[in-house]
Amino acid sequence: MVSTARNYIPFILASAAALACVSPRSGRGLRLPEGDVTRGKAAFMDMKCNACHEVAGAALPRPHADPPVPVVLGGPVPYLRTDGELITAITNPSHSLARGYPAEAVRSGRGSRMGDFGNAMQVRQLVDIVAFLQSTYVLQTAEIPGQ
């Protein structure tokens, strides 16, 4: 039995190493090319995303949507969003509406107040906006009492 367990050790170590290499920025089966944060910030403004969204820590003009959209992007979060989650939020905003906000602040009818950018946004702009947004999130680690 001991020799059989030893045969699995390389497999277990290789599996652990592979899992350690998975980027939190990746979605399953999704690998974006490297985005440019500066171009992403510019594209965020070009697409007028800042008309509705504030981005924590980013020097952008204040949102002016009426009624206001309370969903602040970036800042401290309990887990990092994957690139896939951000792409879905941008390209299919009605897929999963922001929780914890009044429905009238994030909904329009049965879906999201956010418009469809499928025909207006280039893939490069999407990749760069994701890079920009990723740069604004800060993983908030849980503090362990007594340490």
TIKOL-291102 format. One record per residue (C-alpha): x, y negated, z; residue in one letter; chain. Coordinates in pm, 1 decimal, always signed. Each point is the difference from the previous one (the first is absolute). Layout:
REM TIKOL-291102
<c1=X	c2=Y	c3=Z	keza=A	guke=A>;
...
***
This chain:
REM TIKOL-291102
<c1=+0.0	c2=+0.0	c3=+0.0	keza=M	guke=A>;
<c1=+284.3	c2=-242.2	c3=+81.2	keza=V	guke=A>;
<c1=+162.8	c2=+54.3	c3=-338.8	keza=S	guke=A>;
<c1=-333.3	c2=-68.4	c3=-172.8	keza=T	guke=A>;
<c1=-41.1	c2=-327.2	c3=+191.7	keza=A	guke=A>;
<c1=+354.3	c2=-101.7	c3=-96.7	keza=R	guke=A>;
<c1=-89.9	c2=+50.1	c3=-365.2	keza=N	guke=A>;
<c1=-262.1	c2=-274.8	c3=+34.9	keza=Y	guke=A>;
<c1=+232.8	c2=-257.0	c3=+157.2	keza=I	guke=A>;
<c1=+136.5	c2=-131.0	c3=-334.4	keza=P	guke=A>;
<c1=-355.8	c2=-25.1	c3=-133.1	keza=F	guke=A>;
<c1=-117.6	c2=-189.0	c3=+310.3	keza=I	guke=A>;
<c1=+296.7	c2=-238.0	c3=-14.4	keza=L	guke=A>;
<c1=-49.0	c2=-62.3	c3=-371.5	keza=A	guke=A>;
<c1=-372.3	c2=-65.1	c3=+53.3	keza=S	guke=A>;
<c1=+70.0	c2=-244.3	c3=+283.1	keza=A	guke=A>;
<c1=+259.4	c2=-181.5	c3=-212.7	keza=A	guke=A>;
<c1=-243.6	c2=-24.8	c3=-291.1	keza=A	guke=A>;
<c1=-271.7	c2=-141.7	c3=+223.2	keza=L	guke=A>;
<c1=+242.6	c2=-252.1	c3=+148.7	keza=A	guke=A>;
<c1=+74.0	c2=-129.5	c3=-350.5	keza=C	guke=A>;
<c1=-363.5	c2=-73.6	c3=-85.4	keza=V	guke=A>;
<c1=-41.8	c2=-374.2	c3=-22.1	keza=S	guke=A>;
<c1=-293.3	c2=-149.8	c3=+188.4	keza=P	guke=A>;
<c1=-37.7	c2=-223.4	c3=-304.5	keza=R	guke=A>;
<c1=-84.2	c2=+296.9	c3=-221.2	keza=S	guke=A>;
<c1=-338.4	c2=+148.8	c3=-59.4	keza=G	guke=A>;
<c1=-17.4	c2=+366.4	c3=-79.7	keza=R	guke=A>;
<c1=+119.9	c2=+33.5	c3=-357.8	keza=G	guke=A>;
<c1=+50.3	c2=-376.3	c3=-36.5	keza=L	guke=A>;
<c1=+340.4	c2=-158.3	c3=-56.8	keza=R	guke=A>;
<c1=+2.5	c2=-365.7	c3=-96.8	keza=L	guke=A>;
<c1=+299.3	c2=-162.5	c3=-162.1	keza=P	guke=A>;
<c1=+176.4	c2=-253.8	c3=+220.4	keza=E	guke=A>;
<c1=-205.0	c2=-315.5	c3=+27.0	keza=G	guke=A>;
<c1=+124.3	c2=-354.9	c3=+40.9	keza=D	guke=A>;
<c1=-125.0	c2=-177.9	c3=+314.0	keza=V	guke=A>;
<c1=+48.4	c2=-352.1	c3=-141.1	keza=T	guke=A>;
<c1=-183.7	c2=+81.1	c3=-323.7	keza=R	guke=A>;
<c1=-265.5	c2=+177.5	c3=+208.5	keza=G	guke=A>;
<c1=-63.7	c2=-310.9	c3=+207.9	keza=K	guke=A>;
<c1=-31.4	c2=-203.6	c3=-321.3	keza=A	guke=A>;
<c1=-236.5	c2=+258.2	c3=-152.9	keza=A	guke=A>;
<c1=-205.7	c2=-1.5	c3=+323.0	keza=F	guke=A>;
<c1=-48.5	c2=-372.7	c3=-50.2	keza=M	guke=A>;
<c1=-49.5	c2=+25.7	c3=-379.6	keza=D	guke=A>;
<c1=-280.8	c2=+253.1	c3=+56.2	keza=M	guke=A>;
<c1=-142.9	c2=-240.7	c3=+260.8	keza=K	guke=A>;
<c1=+10.0	c2=+267.9	c3=+271.7	keza=C	guke=A>;
<c1=+94.2	c2=-276.7	c3=+244.1	keza=N	guke=A>;
<c1=-338.9	c2=-165.6	c3=-61.8	keza=A	guke=A>;
<c1=-148.6	c2=+269.3	c3=+224.6	keza=C	guke=A>;
<c1=+289.0	c2=+168.6	c3=+181.4	keza=H	guke=A>;
<c1=+245.8	c2=-132.4	c3=+252.0	keza=E	guke=A>;
<c1=+330.4	c2=+189.0	c3=+13.4	keza=V	guke=A>;
<c1=+162.8	c2=+3.5	c3=+342.7	keza=A	guke=A>;
<c1=+346.8	c2=-153.9	c3=-7.7	keza=G	guke=A>;
<c1=-23.4	c2=-117.3	c3=-361.9	keza=A	guke=A>;
<c1=+8.5	c2=-368.6	c3=-86.5	keza=A	guke=A>;
<c1=-312.2	c2=-21.2	c3=-217.3	keza=L	guke=A>;
<c1=-277.9	c2=-256.1	c3=-35.3	keza=P	guke=A>;
<c1=-286.8	c2=+67.5	c3=+239.3	keza=R	guke=A>;
<c1=-290.7	c2=+206.7	c3=-132.7	keza=P	guke=A>;
<c1=-305.5	c2=-202.0	c3=-102.5	keza=H	guke=A>;
<c1=-263.8	c2=+266.7	c3=-72.5	keza=A	guke=A>;
<c1=-350.7	c2=-82.2	c3=+118.3	keza=D	guke=A>;
<c1=-96.2	c2=+185.8	c3=+206.0	keza=P	guke=A>;
<c1=+353.2	c2=+74.1	c3=+121.5	keza=P	guke=A>;
<c1=+149.3	c2=+348.1	c3=-35.8	keza=V	guke=A>;
<c1=+136.2	c2=+89.4	c3=+344.3	keza=P	guke=A>;
<c1=+222.9	c2=+282.3	c3=-129.7	keza=V	guke=A>;
<c1=+359.8	c2=-107.9	c3=+67.2	keza=V	guke=A>;
<c1=+261.0	c2=+197.1	c3=-191.5	keza=L	guke=A>;
<c1=+345.6	c2=+77.5	c3=+138.8	keza=G	guke=A>;
<c1=+117.5	c2=-44.6	c3=+355.5	keza=G	guke=A>;
<c1=+23.1	c2=+259.6	c3=+275.9	keza=P	guke=A>;
<c1=-178.0	c2=+329.4	c3=-72.9	keza=V	guke=A>;
<c1=-20.2	c2=+333.7	c3=+184.7	keza=P	guke=A>;
<c1=+101.3	c2=+185.7	c3=-318.9	keza=Y	guke=A>;
<c1=+146.5	c2=-106.8	c3=-331.9	keza=L	guke=A>;
<c1=-233.7	c2=+10.2	c3=-296.1	keza=R	guke=A>;
<c1=+121.0	c2=+206.9	c3=-291.6	keza=T	guke=A>;
<c1=+45.6	c2=-143.2	c3=-347.1	keza=D	guke=A>;
<c1=-293.9	c2=+217.9	c3=-104.9	keza=G	guke=A>;
<c1=-225.2	c2=-152.0	c3=+267.5	keza=E	guke=A>;
<c1=+93.9	c2=-351.9	c3=-106.9	keza=L	guke=A>;
<c1=-51.2	c2=+78.4	c3=-369.5	keza=I	guke=A>;
<c1=-341.8	c2=+148.2	c3=+77.4	keza=T	guke=A>;
<c1=-95.1	c2=-304.7	c3=+209.1	keza=A	guke=A>;
<c1=+97.0	c2=-227.3	c3=-289.6	keza=I	guke=A>;
<c1=-136.5	c2=+197.2	c3=-295.5	keza=T	guke=A>;
<c1=-305.9	c2=+154.0	c3=+166.6	keza=N	guke=A>;
<c1=-84.5	c2=-223.9	c3=+296.5	keza=P	guke=A>;
<c1=-346.2	c2=+152.1	c3=+49.2	keza=S	guke=A>;
<c1=+154.8	c2=+343.7	c3=+61.5	keza=H	guke=A>;
<c1=+61.5	c2=-79.6	c3=+366.0	keza=S	guke=A>;
<c1=-110.3	c2=-330.6	c3=+147.7	keza=L	guke=A>;
<c1=+194.6	c2=-152.0	c3=+286.9	keza=A	guke=A>;
<c1=-132.9	c2=+128.4	c3=+331.1	keza=R	guke=A>;
<c1=-69.2	c2=-211.0	c3=+302.7	keza=G	guke=A>;
<c1=-122.0	c2=-304.5	c3=-190.7	keza=Y	guke=A>;
<c1=-355.3	c2=-129.7	c3=-41.7	keza=P	guke=A>;
<c1=-155.4	c2=+153.8	c3=-312.1	keza=A	guke=A>;
<c1=-87.6	c2=-341.4	c3=-146.5	keza=E	guke=A>;
<c1=+367.5	c2=-97.6	c3=+18.9	keza=A	guke=A>;
<c1=+125.8	c2=+290.5	c3=-213.2	keza=V	guke=A>;
<c1=-303.1	c2=+120.9	c3=-198.5	keza=R	guke=A>;
<c1=-185.5	c2=-120.1	c3=-303.4	keza=S	guke=A>;
<c1=-304.0	c2=+218.7	c3=-53.3	keza=G	guke=A>;
<c1=+114.1	c2=+358.4	c3=+43.4	keza=R	guke=A>;
<c1=+368.1	c2=-63.4	c3=-75.1	keza=G	guke=A>;
<c1=+292.0	c2=-223.5	c3=+78.7	keza=S	guke=A>;
<c1=+0.6	c2=-376.0	c3=-50.3	keza=R	guke=A>;
<c1=+335.9	c2=+43.4	c3=-170.2	keza=M	guke=A>;
<c1=-18.0	c2=-16.6	c3=-376.3	keza=G	guke=A>;
<c1=+120.6	c2=+252.9	c3=-256.2	keza=D	guke=A>;
<c1=+351.9	c2=-78.2	c3=-119.4	keza=F	guke=A>;
<c1=+24.6	c2=+299.4	c3=-234.7	keza=G	guke=A>;
<c1=-3.8	c2=-214.7	c3=-313.1	keza=N	guke=A>;
<c1=+183.7	c2=-299.1	c3=+143.6	keza=A	guke=A>;
<c1=+305.6	c2=+153.4	c3=+168.2	keza=M	guke=A>;
<c1=+302.5	c2=+153.0	c3=-166.7	keza=Q	guke=A>;
<c1=+161.7	c2=+309.5	c3=+149.1	keza=V	guke=A>;
<c1=+318.6	c2=-197.7	c3=+76.3	keza=R	guke=A>;
<c1=-206.0	c2=-254.7	c3=+193.5	keza=Q	guke=A>;
<c1=-166.1	c2=+279.5	c3=+198.7	keza=L	guke=A>;
<c1=+336.1	c2=+159.5	c3=+84.3	keza=V	guke=A>;
<c1=+143.4	c2=-336.5	c3=+105.6	keza=D	guke=A>;
<c1=-307.6	c2=-91.8	c3=+208.6	keza=I	guke=A>;
<c1=+28.2	c2=+334.1	c3=+180.2	keza=V	guke=A>;
<c1=+370.4	c2=-71.8	c3=+67.6	keza=A	guke=A>;
<c1=-91.0	c2=-346.4	c3=+131.4	keza=F	guke=A>;
<c1=-272.3	c2=+135.1	c3=+228.4	keza=L	guke=A>;
<c1=+221.7	c2=+285.2	c3=+123.9	keza=Q	guke=A>;
<c1=+261.9	c2=-258.4	c3=+98.1	keza=S	guke=A>;
<c1=-250.0	c2=-175.6	c3=+228.8	keza=T	guke=A>;
<c1=-107.1	c2=+297.8	c3=+212.0	keza=Y	guke=A>;
<c1=+179.1	c2=+71.9	c3=+326.6	keza=V	guke=A>;
<c1=-37.0	c2=+338.2	c3=+166.5	keza=L	guke=A>;
<c1=-124.3	c2=-52.6	c3=+353.4	keza=Q	guke=A>;
<c1=+140.8	c2=+274.3	c3=+218.1	keza=T	guke=A>;
<c1=-186.7	c2=+116.7	c3=+307.0	keza=A	guke=A>;
<c1=+174.0	c2=-83.9	c3=+322.5	keza=E	guke=A>;
<c1=+50.2	c2=+287.5	c3=+242.1	keza=I	guke=A>;
<c1=-78.4	c2=-108.3	c3=+357.3	keza=P	guke=A>;
<c1=+303.8	c2=+2.9	c3=+227.7	keza=G	guke=A>;
<c1=+257.5	c2=-25.4	c3=-275.7	keza=Q	guke=A>;
***
